[in-house]
Amino acid sequence: LSDVTIVANFTLTAEWADGSLIGWNTVYWSGCFASVAVWVLASVLGLPSLLTRMVSHRLLVMLGEYSMNIYILAEPIRSLSMNEADAFKLYSAILVISIATADILERPWQNWLRRYTDTKQ
């Protein structure tokens, strides 16, 4: 149901010219709320959904777990790189350092904090 709602929303609010999509009109932004609400409700209730399965992919979940570290560390790492490194090396370094800081520093700290707060409750 939620997949059908989202696809219908995209289709009905799209602007077409000469058989090709040129964008979405302002109705999209007001109509989008209903389809997102249906998708969230279906996800919370545990109903199967193609969109939920795609978003729950292991690679996307991992990227979501590391996204804050990537966001926080990207600019300092970029500004600390003395020479103008090529984009692949720079983004690889950002990704590796972000994952390392999340796994080595952040996750153990979160686990300790969880255990500490559990003993205080």
FENTA-V679712 format. One record per helix or strand of 3 or more residues. SS is the DSSP state (h for helix, s for strand). FROM is the first residue (numbers start at 1). TO is the last residue. If there is no record, write none. Layout:
BEGIN
ss from to
SS FROM TO
SS FROM TO
END
This chain:
BEGIN
ss from to
h 2 12
s 14 17
s 20 24
h 26 44
h 50 55
h 58 80
h 87 120
END
